């Protein structure tokens, strides 16, 4: 983040916010949240597939190892 020398942190943040276009920064946050949600959904799908594989392997193991 751009921080001019001699300005307090809040003033530097406001200045960089205005220079970068405040609306764009807010939109970037929305994109970040959307990307995060997509990543979470992908992880859930991955976990579901992995769990079904583990369940299948466990069933096969139990069928082949009758105690």
N, C-alpha and C positions, 0 to 999 in steps of 0.2 A: 504494500500500500504506500502511496506517495505521502510523505510527511515532511513538509517544509520546516527548515530549521527556525526555531524561535516561536513557533505557534504551539499552543497547547494541543494535546492529542485530539480533543473533541473538535476544535476548530480545523485541524488538519483533516480529520475525517469528513467534516461537512464540506470542506473545499474539494476533496477528492470525489466525494459523492456528486457534487454539482458538476465537476469537470467531466466525470465519467458518464453523466446522465443518470440521474437517480432512478428513472423508470427502468432503465436497462438493468441496473443492479437488482431491482426488485424482481424483474422477469428472470434473471439468472437464478435467483433463489427458488422460483417456481419450477424452473427446469431441473434444478438440483433435487428438489423434493420428488419430482416426477421420476427422475432417473433412479433415485433411491427406492421408490415404490416398485419400479420395474425390476430392480435387482433383488428386492425381497421376494417378489413373486417368482422369479427365476430360481431363487434358492429354495423356495417351498416346493416347486416342481421337482428340482433335483433331489431334495430330501425324500419326497414321496416315492420317487423311482428307486432310490437307494434302499428305502425301508421295504418296499415290495420285493426287491432282490434278496434282502436279508431274510425276509419271511419265507421266501421260496427255498433258499438254501437251508434254513432251519427245518422246514418240513421234509426236505430230501434227506437231511441228516437223520432225523428221527425215524423216517421210514426204513433207512438202511441200518439203523442201530437199535433194533428192538431189545429192550432190557427186560 
